[in-house]
Amino acid sequence: REIAAEDEIDRLDSLVEQTCLRLIALQQPVASDLREIGTAYKIVTDLERVGDYAVDIAKIGRRIHRRGLTYKPVVDLPRMAGLVRAMLKDVLTAYVNHDLQLVDRVVAADDVVDDVYHQYRDYTIEAMRQDTSLVYLGTFVVLATKYLERVGDHIVNVAERLHYLVTGELVPLAKVRKRAMTH
C-alpha cells in the first residue's frame, strides 16, 4: 500500500511540474502570476518529499510489526506525528488563503517539533544504552522521529515559499525567527 501511495505522489508531482512548465511556456506569465506558478513549482518538490518520508515511516511500522514487536512507548510518536500533521494542514490552508499568520504559526510550530525530536532522540538513545533489548526498536524510533523532523523542515520550506508568494520577499523565515529569539 505504501508503494502505491508513493507512486501516486510521484505522479502528482510530475503533473504539477509539467503544468507549471506548460503555463510558463504557453502563457508567459508575469509578476504575481509568475510568482504563483513558481511557488507551485517549488513547493510540489517539498510536498513530494513529505510523501516519501510518510512512506518511509509506514515501512518502519510494517517492519516492526513483521518482527512481532509490540511498540513500547519509548517516546510519544503519535504526539510528534500530530504536531507535524497540524503543521501540514496549516501550511496547506495558508496556501489556499494566502494567510501569512498561518505561515508564521507553521514556522513557530517547527521549533516545537525540533525540540521534541531532540528530546525523543536523546531519550531513545539513552534507553537503548541502558537496555540493549531496545536497540532494534529504538533504532527505528530514532529514524521515524528524524523523518518527522525532516517533514517539518519541508513544511517550513513551503511556508517560506508562501511568504514569497504573498510578499514578493524570499527570506529564510525559520532562521530569521531563531535570530530574533536570541536577540
FIKOLZA-1660 file (N, C-alpha, C; in steps of 0.1 Angstrom, whole numbers, plus 5000, padded with zeros to 4 digits):
% residues 183
   i   px   py   pz ch aa at
   1 5008 4988 5000  A  R  N
   1 5000 5000 5000  A  R CA
   1 5009 5013 5000  A  R  C
   2 5020 5012 5007  A  E  N
   2 5029 5024 5008  A  E CA
   2 5034 5027 4994  A  E  C
   3 5038 5016 4986  A  I  N
   3 5043 5018 4973  A  I CA
   3 5033 5024 4964  A  I  C
   4 5021 5020 4964  A  A  N
   4 5010 5026 4956  A  A CA
   4 5009 5041 4960  A  A  C
   5 5009 5045 4972  A  A  N
   5 5008 5059 4976  A  A CA
   5 5020 5066 4971  A  A  C
   6 5032 5061 4972  A  E  N
   6 5044 5067 4967  A  E CA
   6 5043 5070 4952  A  E  C
   7 5038 5060 4945  A  D  N
   7 5036 5061 4930  A  D CA
   7 5026 5072 4927  A  D  C
   8 5016 5073 4934  A  E  N
   8 5006 5084 4932  A  E CA
   8 5011 5098 4935  A  E  C
   9 5019 5099 4946  A  I  N
   9 5025 5111 4949  A  I CA
   9 5035 5116 4938  A  I  C
  10 5043 5106 4934  A  D  N
  10 5052 5109 4923  A  D CA
  10 5045 5113 4910  A  D  C
  11 5034 5107 4907  A  R  N
  11 5026 5110 4895  A  R CA
  11 5021 5125 4896  A  R  C
  12 5015 5128 4908  A  L  N
  12 5010 5142 4910  A  L CA
  12 5021 5152 4910  A  L  C
  13 5033 5149 4915  A  D  N
  13 5044 5158 4915  A  D CA
  13 5048 5161 4900  A  D  C
  14 5049 5151 4892  A  S  N
  14 5052 5152 4878  A  S CA
  14 5041 5160 4871  A  S  C
  15 5029 5158 4874  A  L  N
  15 5018 5165 4868  A  L CA
  15 5018 5180 4871  A  L  C
  16 5020 5183 4883  A  V  N
  16 5021 5198 4887  A  V CA
  16 5033 5204 4880  A  V  C
  17 5045 5197 4880  A  E  N
  17 5057 5203 4874  A  E CA
  17 5054 5205 4859  A  E  C
  18 5048 5195 4852  A  Q  N
  18 5045 5197 4838  A  Q CA
  18 5036 5208 4835  A  Q  C
  19 5025 5209 4844  A  T  N
  19 5015 5220 4842  A  T CA
  19 5022 5234 4844  A  T  C
  20 5031 5235 4854  A  C  N
  20 5037 5248 4856  A  C CA
  20 5046 5252 4844  A  C  C
  21 5054 5242 4840  A  L  N
  21 5062 5245 4828  A  L CA
  21 5054 5248 4816  A  L  C
  22 5043 5241 4814  A  R  N
  22 5035 5244 4802  A  R CA
  22 5029 5258 4803  A  R  C
  23 5024 5262 4815  A  L  N
  23 5019 5276 4817  A  L CA
  23 5029 5286 4815  A  L  C
  24 5041 5284 4819  A  I  N
  24 5052 5294 4817  A  I CA
  24 5055 5295 4802  A  I  C
  25 5056 5283 4795  A  A  N
  25 5059 5283 4781  A  A CA
  25 5048 5289 4772  A  A  C
  26 5036 5286 4775  A  L  N
  26 5025 5290 4767  A  L CA
  26 5018 5303 4770  A  L  C
  27 5018 5307 4783  A  Q  N
  27 5011 5319 4788  A  Q CA
  27 5021 5330 4790  A  Q  C
  28 5033 5328 4792  A  Q  N
  28 5043 5338 4795  A  Q CA
  28 5038 5347 4807  A  Q  C
  29 5036 5341 4818  A  P  N
  29 5031 5349 4829  A  P CA
  29 5041 5359 4835  A  P  C
  30 5036 5370 4841  A  V  N
  30 5045 5380 4847  A  V CA
  30 5040 5383 4861  A  V  C
  31 5048 5390 4868  A  A  N
  31 5045 5395 4882  A  A CA
  31 5039 5384 4891  A  A  C
  32 5028 5387 4896  A  S  N
  32 5022 5378 4906  A  S CA
  32 5018 5364 4900  A  S  C
  33 5014 5364 4888  A  D  N
  33 5011 5351 4881  A  D CA
  33 5023 5342 4880  A  D  C
  34 5034 5348 4877  A  L  N
  34 5047 5341 4876  A  L CA
  34 5051 5336 4890  A  L  C
  35 5049 5344 4900  A  R  N
  35 5052 5340 4914  A  R CA
  35 5043 5329 4918  A  R  C
  36 5030 5329 4915  A  E  N
  36 5021 5318 4918  A  E CA
  36 5026 5305 4912  A  E  C
  37 5029 5305 4899  A  I  N
  37 5034 5293 4892  A  I CA
  37 5047 5289 4898  A  I  C
  38 5056 5298 4900  A  G  N
  38 5069 5295 4905  A  G CA
  38 5068 5288 4919  A  G  C
  39 5059 5294 4927  A  T  N
  39 5057 5288 4941  A  T CA
  39 5052 5274 4940  A  T  C
  40 5042 5272 4931  A  A  N
  40 5036 5258 4930  A  A CA
  40 5047 5249 4925  A  A  C
  41 5055 5253 4916  A  Y  N
  41 5066 5245 4910  A  Y CA
  41 5076 5241 4921  A  Y  C
  42 5079 5250 4930  A  K  N
  42 5089 5248 4941  A  K CA
  42 5083 5239 4952  A  K  C
  43 5071 5243 4956  A  I  N
  43 5065 5236 4968  A  I CA
  43 5061 5221 4965  A  I  C
  44 5058 5218 4952  A  V  N
  44 5055 5204 4949  A  V CA
  44 5066 5195 4953  A  V  C
  45 5078 5199 4951  A  T  N
  45 5090 5191 4955  A  T CA
  45 5090 5188 4969  A  T  C
  46 5088 5199 4978  A  D  N
  46 5088 5196 4992  A  D CA
  46 5077 5187 4996  A  D  C
  47 5065 5189 4990  A  L  N
  47 5054 5181 4994  A  L CA
  47 5056 5166 4989  A  L  C
  48 5063 5164 4978  A  E  N
  48 5067 5151 4974  A  E CA
  48 5076 5144 4984  A  E  C
  49 5085 5152 4989  A  R  N
  49 5095 5147 4999  A  R CA
  49 5087 5143 5012  A  R  C
  50 5077 5151 5016  A  V  N
  50 5069 5148 5027  A  V CA
  50 5062 5134 5025  A  V  C
  51 5057 5132 5013  A  G  N
  51 5051 5119 5010  A  G CA
  51 5061 5108 5011  A  G  C
  52 5073 5110 5006  A  D  N
  52 5084 5100 5007  A  D CA
  52 5087 5096 5021  A  D  C
  53 5088 5106 5030  A  Y  N
  53 5090 5104 5044  A  Y CA
  53 5078 5096 5050  A  Y  C
  54 5066 5100 5047  A  A  N
  54 5054 5093 5052  A  A CA
  54 5055 5078 5048  A  A  C
  55 5059 5075 5036  A  V  N
  55 5060 5061 5032  A  V CA
  55 5071 5054 5040  A  V  C
  56 5083 5061 5042  A  D  N
  56 5093 5055 5050  A  D CA
  56 5089 5052 5064  A  D  C
  57 5081 5061 5070  A  I  N
  57 5076 5059 5084  A  I CA
  57 5067 5047 5084  A  I  C
  58 5058 5046 5074  A  A  N
  58 5049 5034 5073  A  A CA
  58 5057 5021 5071  A  A  C
  59 5067 5022 5064  A  K  N
  59 5076 5010 5062  A  K CA
  59 5082 5006 5075  A  K  C
  60 5086 5016 5083  A  I  N
  60 5092 5013 5097  A  I CA
  60 5081 5005 5105  A  I  C
  61 5069 5011 5105  A  G  N
  61 5058 5004 5113  A  G CA
  61 5056 4990 5108  A  G  C
  62 5056 4988 5095  A  R  N
  62 5054 4974 5090  A  R CA
  62 5066 4965 5094  A  R  C
  63 5078 4970 5093  A  R  N
  63 5090 4962 5097  A  R CA
  63 5089 4958 5112  A  R  C
  64 5085 4968 5121  A  I  N
  64 5084 4965 5135  A  I CA
  64 5073 4954 5137  A  I  C
  65 5062 4956 5130  A  H  N
  65 5051 4946 5131  A  H CA
  65 5055 4932 5126  A  H  C
  66 5062 4931 5115  A  R  N
  66 5067 4918 5110  A  R CA
  66 5076 4911 5120  A  R  C
  67 5083 4919 5127  A  R  N
  67 5092 4913 5137  A  R CA
  67 5085 4908 5149  A  R  C
  68 5072 4911 5149  A  G  N
  68 5064 4907 5161  A  G CA
  68 5066 4915 5173  A  G  C
  69 5071 4927 5171  A  L  N
  69 5074 4935 5183  A  L CA
  69 5062 4943 5186  A  L  C
  70 5059 4945 5198  A  T  N
  70 5049 4954 5203  A  T CA
  70 5056 4968 5206  A  T  C
  71 5051 4978 5200  A  Y  N
  71 5057 4991 5202  A  Y CA
  71 5056 4995 5217  A  Y  C
  72 5067 4995 5223  A  K  N
  72 5068 5000 5237  A  K CA
  72 5069 5015 5236  A  K  C
  73 5061 5022 5243  A  P  N
  73 5062 5037 5241  A  P CA
  73 5075 5043 5246  A  P  C
  74 5086 5040 5239  A  V  N
  74 5098 5046 5242  A  V CA
  74 5097 5061 5242  A  V  C
  75 5090 5066 5232  A  V  N
  75 5087 5080 5231  A  V CA
  75 5072 5081 5225  A  V  C
  76 5067 5093 5226  A  D  N
  76 5053 5095 5221  A  D CA
  76 5053 5099 5207  A  D  C
  77 5055 5089 5198  A  L  N
  77 5055 5092 5184  A  L CA
  77 5041 5098 5179  A  L  C
  78 5030 5093 5184  A  P  N
  78 5017 5099 5179  A  P CA
  78 5017 5114 5182  A  P  C
  79 5023 5119 5193  A  R  N
  79 5023 5133 5196  A  R CA
  79 5031 5140 5186  A  R  C
  80 5043 5135 5183  A  M  N
  80 5051 5142 5173  A  M CA
  80 5045 5142 5159  A  M  C
  81 5039 5131 5155  A  A  N
  81 5032 5130 5142  A  A CA
  81 5020 5140 5142  A  A  C
  82 5013 5141 5153  A  G  N
  82 5002 5151 5154  A  G CA
  82 5007 5165 5152  A  G  C
  83 5018 5169 5158  A  L  N
  83 5024 5182 5156  A  L CA
  83 5027 5185 5141  A  L  C
  84 5033 5175 5135  A  V  N
  84 5037 5176 5121  A  V CA
  84 5025 5177 5112  A  V  C
  85 5015 5168 5115  A  R  N
  85 5002 5169 5107  A  R CA
  85 4995 5182 5108  A  R  C
  86 4995 5188 5120  A  A  N
  86 4989 5201 5122  A  A CA
  86 4997 5212 5113  A  A  C
  87 5010 5211 5113  A  M  N
  87 5018 5220 5105  A  M CA
  87 5014 5219 5090  A  M  C
  88 5013 5206 5086  A  L  N
  88 5010 5204 5072  A  L CA
  88 4996 5209 5068  A  L  C
  89 4986 5207 5077  A  K  N
  89 4973 5212 5075  A  K CA
  89 4973 5228 5074  A  K  C
  90 4980 5234 5084  A  D  N
  90 4981 5248 5084  A  D CA
  90 4988 5254 5072  A  D  C
  91 4999 5248 5067  A  V  N
  91 5006 5253 5055  A  V CA
  91 4997 5252 5043  A  V  C
  92 4989 5241 5042  A  L  N
  92 4981 5239 5030  A  L CA
  92 4969 5249 5031  A  L  C
  93 4964 5252 5043  A  T  N
  93 4953 5262 5044  A  T CA
  93 4959 5276 5041  A  T  C
  94 4971 5278 5046  A  A  N
  94 4978 5291 5043  A  A CA
  94 4980 5293 5028  A  A  C
  95 4983 5282 5021  A  Y  N
  95 4985 5283 5006  A  Y CA
  95 4972 5287 4999  A  Y  C
  96 4961 5280 5003  A  V  N
  96 4948 5283 4997  A  V CA
  96 4944 5297 5000  A  V  C
  97 4946 5302 5012  A  N  N
  97 4941 5315 5016  A  N CA
  97 4951 5326 5016  A  N  C
  98 4964 5323 5012  A  H  N
  98 4975 5333 5012  A  H CA
  98 4975 5340 5026  A  H  C
  99 4975 5331 5036  A  D  N
  99 4974 5336 5050  A  D CA
  99 4988 5336 5057  A  D  C
 100 4994 5348 5059  A  L  N
 100 5007 5349 5065  A  L CA
 100 5007 5346 5080  A  L  C
 101 4996 5348 5086  A  Q  N
 101 4995 5344 5101  A  Q CA
 101 4997 5329 5102  A  Q  C
 102 4991 5321 5094  A  L  N
 102 4993 5307 5094  A  L CA
 102 5007 5303 5091  A  L  C
 103 5013 5311 5081  A  V  N
 103 5027 5308 5078  A  V CA
 103 5036 5310 5090  A  V  C
 104 5034 5321 5098  A  D  N
 104 5041 5323 5110  A  D CA
 104 5039 5312 5120  A  D  C
 105 5027 5307 5121  A  R  N
 105 5023 5297 5131  A  R CA
 105 5031 5284 5127  A  R  C
 106 5032 5281 5114  A  V  N
 106 5039 5269 5109  A  V CA
 106 5054 5270 5113  A  V  C
 107 5059 5281 5111  A  V  N
 107 5074 5283 5114  A  V CA
 107 5076 5282 5129  A  V  C
 108 5067 5287 5137  A  A  N
 108 5069 5286 5152  A  A CA
 108 5067 5272 5156  A  A  C
 109 5057 5265 5150  A  A  N
 109 5055 5251 5153  A  A CA
 109 5067 5242 5150  A  A  C
 110 5074 5246 5140  A  D  N
 110 5086 5238 5137  A  D CA
 110 5097 5238 5148  A  D  C
 111 5097 5249 5155  A  D  N
 111 5106 5250 5167  A  D CA
 111 5102 5239 5177  A  D  C
 112 5090 5238 5179  A  V  N
 112 5085 5228 5189  A  V CA
 112 5088 5214 5184  A  V  C
 113 5086 5211 5171  A  V  N
 113 5089 5198 5165  A  V CA
 113 5104 5195 5167  A  V  C
 114 5112 5205 5164  A  D  N
 114 5127 5203 5166  A  D CA
 114 5130 5200 5180  A  D  C
 115 5125 5207 5190  A  D  N
 115 5127 5204 5204  A  D CA
 115 5123 5190 5208  A  D  C
 116 5111 5186 5203  A  V  N
 116 5106 5173 5206  A  V CA
 116 5115 5162 5200  A  V  C
 117 5119 5164 5188  A  Y  N
 117 5128 5155 5181  A  Y CA
 117 5141 5153 5190  A  Y  C
 118 5147 5164 5193  A  H  N
 118 5160 5163 5201  A  H CA
 118 5157 5156 5214  A  H  C
 119 5146 5159 5221  A  Q  N
 119 5143 5152 5234  A  Q CA
 119 5141 5137 5232  A  Q  C
 120 5133 5134 5222  A  Y  N
 120 5130 5119 5219  A  Y CA
 120 5142 5112 5215  A  Y  C
 121 5150 5118 5206  A  R  N
 121 5162 5111 5201  A  R CA
 121 5171 5108 5213  A  R  C
 122 5174 5118 5221  A  D  N
 122 5183 5116 5232  A  D CA
 122 5178 5106 5242  A  D  C
 123 5165 5107 5245  A  Y  N
 123 5159 5097 5254  A  Y CA
 123 5160 5083 5249  A  Y  C
 124 5157 5081 5236  A  T  N
 124 5157 5068 5230  A  T CA
 124 5171 5062 5230  A  T  C
 125 5181 5070 5227  A  I  N
 125 5195 5066 5227  A  I CA
 125 5199 5061 5241  A  I  C
 126 5195 5069 5251  A  E  N
 126 5198 5066 5265  A  E CA
 126 5191 5053 5269  A  E  C
 127 5178 5051 5265  A  A  N
 127 5171 5039 5268  A  A CA
 127 5177 5027 5261  A  A  C
 128 5182 5028 5249  A  M  N
 128 5189 5017 5242  A  M CA
 128 5202 5014 5250  A  M  C
 129 5209 5024 5254  A  R  N
 129 5222 5022 5261  A  R CA
 129 5219 5014 5274  A  R  C
 130 5208 5017 5281  A  Q  N
 130 5205 5011 5294  A  Q CA
 130 5199 4997 5292  A  Q  C
 131 5192 4995 5281  A  D  N
 131 5185 4982 5278  A  D CA
 131 5187 4978 5264  A  D  C
 132 5197 4970 5261  A  T  N
 132 5201 4966 5248  A  T CA
 132 5190 4959 5240  A  T  C
 133 5180 4953 5247  A  S  N
 133 5169 4947 5240  A  S CA
 133 5160 4957 5233  A  S  C
 134 5162 4970 5235  A  L  N
 134 5155 4980 5228  A  L CA
 134 5162 4985 5216  A  L  C
 135 5174 4980 5213  A  V  N
 135 5182 4986 5202  A  V CA
 135 5175 4985 5188  A  V  C
 136 5169 4973 5185  A  Y  N
 136 5162 4972 5172  A  Y CA
 136 5150 4982 5171  A  Y  C
 137 5142 4982 5181  A  L  N
 137 5130 4991 5181  A  L CA
 137 5135 5005 5182  A  L  C
 138 5144 5008 5191  A  G  N
 138 5149 5021 5193  A  G CA
 138 5155 5028 5181  A  G  C
 139 5162 5019 5173  A  T  N
 139 5168 5025 5161  A  T CA
 139 5157 5029 5151  A  T  C
 140 5147 5022 5150  A  F  N
 140 5136 5026 5141  A  F CA
 140 5128 5038 5147  A  F  C
 141 5127 5038 5160  A  V  N
 141 5120 5050 5166  A  V CA
 141 5129 5063 5163  A  V  C
 142 5142 5062 5164  A  V  N
 142 5150 5073 5161  A  V CA
 142 5149 5077 5147  A  V  C
 143 5148 5067 5138  A  L  N
 143 5147 5071 5124  A  L CA
 143 5133 5077 5121  A  L  C
 144 5123 5072 5127  A  A  N
 144 5109 5077 5125  A  A CA
 144 5108 5092 5130  A  A  C
 145 5114 5094 5142  A  T  N
 145 5114 5108 5147  A  T CA
 145 5122 5117 5138  A  T  C
 146 5133 5112 5133  A  K  N
 146 5141 5121 5124  A  K CA
 146 5133 5124 5111  A  K  C
 147 5127 5114 5106  A  Y  N
 147 5118 5116 5094  A  Y CA
 147 5107 5126 5097  A  Y  C
 148 5101 5125 5108  A  L  N
 148 5091 5135 5112  A  L CA
 148 5097 5149 5113  A  L  C
 149 5109 5150 5119  A  E  N
 149 5116 5163 5120  A  E CA
 149 5119 5169 5106  A  E  C
 150 5123 5160 5097  A  R  N
 150 5126 5165 5083  A  R CA
 150 5113 5169 5076  A  R  C
 151 5102 5162 5078  A  V  N
 151 5089 5166 5073  A  V CA
 151 5086 5180 5077  A  V  C
 152 5088 5183 5090  A  G  N
 152 5086 5197 5095  A  G CA
 152 5095 5207 5087  A  G  C
 153 5107 5203 5085  A  D  N
 153 5116 5212 5077  A  D CA
 153 5111 5215 5063  A  D  C
 154 5106 5204 5056  A  H  N
 154 5100 5206 5043  A  H CA
 154 5087 5215 5043  A  H  C
 155 5080 5213 5054  A  I  N
 155 5068 5222 5055  A  I CA
 155 5072 5236 5057  A  I  C
 156 5082 5239 5065  A  V  N
 156 5088 5252 5066  A  V CA
 156 5092 5258 5053  A  V  C
 157 5098 5250 5044  A  N  N
 157 5102 5254 5031  A  N CA
 157 5090 5259 5023  A  N  C
 158 5079 5251 5024  A  V  N
 158 5066 5255 5018  A  V CA
 158 5061 5269 5024  A  V  C
 159 5062 5270 5037  A  A  N
 159 5058 5283 5043  A  A CA
 159 5066 5294 5038  A  A  C
 160 5079 5292 5037  A  E  N
 160 5088 5303 5032  A  E CA
 160 5084 5307 5017  A  E  C
 161 5081 5297 5009  A  R  N
 161 5076 5300 4996  A  R CA
 161 5063 5307 4995  A  R  C
 162 5054 5304 5005  A  L  N
 162 5041 5311 5006  A  L CA
 162 5043 5325 5010  A  L  C
 163 5053 5327 5019  A  H  N
 163 5056 5341 5023  A  H CA
 163 5061 5349 5010  A  H  C
 164 5069 5343 5002  A  Y  N
 164 5074 5349 4990  A  Y CA
 164 5062 5352 4980  A  Y  C
 165 5053 5342 4979  A  L  N
 165 5042 5344 4970  A  L CA
 165 5033 5356 4974  A  L  C
 166 5031 5358 4987  A  V  N
 166 5023 5369 4992  A  V CA
 166 5030 5382 4992  A  V  C
 167 5043 5382 4996  A  T  N
 167 5050 5395 4998  A  T CA
 167 5060 5398 4987  A  T  C
 168 5064 5388 4980  A  G  N
 168 5075 5391 4970  A  G CA
 168 5089 5390 4976  A  G  C
 169 5090 5387 4989  A  E  N
 169 5103 5386 4996  A  E CA
 169 5106 5372 4999  A  E  C
 170 5117 5367 4994  A  L  N
 170 5121 5354 4997  A  L CA
 170 5131 5354 5008  A  L  C
 171 5127 5350 5020  A  V  N
 171 5135 5351 5032  A  V CA
 171 5135 5337 5039  A  V  C
 172 5146 5333 5046  A  P  N
 172 5145 5321 5054  A  P CA
 172 5139 5324 5067  A  P  C
 173 5126 5322 5068  A  L  N
 173 5118 5326 5079  A  L CA
 173 5122 5319 5092  A  L  C
 174 5126 5306 5091  A  A  N
 174 5130 5299 5103  A  A CA
 174 5143 5305 5109  A  A  C
 175 5152 5308 5101  A  K  N
 175 5165 5314 5106  A  K CA
 175 5162 5328 5111  A  K  C
 176 5154 5336 5104  A  V  N
 176 5151 5349 5109  A  V CA
 176 5144 5349 5123  A  V  C
 177 5135 5339 5124  A  R  N
 177 5128 5338 5137  A  R CA
 177 5138 5334 5148  A  R  C
 178 5147 5324 5145  A  K  N
 178 5156 5320 5156  A  K CA
 178 5166 5331 5159  A  K  C
 179 5170 5339 5150  A  R  N
 179 5179 5351 5153  A  R CA
 179 5171 5361 5161  A  R  C
 180 5159 5363 5158  A  A  N
 180 5151 5373 5166  A  A CA
 180 5149 5368 5180  A  A  C
 181 5147 5355 5182  A  M  N
 181 5145 5349 5195  A  M CA
 181 5158 5350 5204  A  M  C
 182 5169 5350 5198  A  T  N
 182 5182 5350 5206  A  T CA
 182 5186 5365 5209  A  T  C
 183 5180 5374 5202  A  H  N
 183 5184 5388 5205  A  H CA
 183 5175 5396 5214  A  H  C
% end
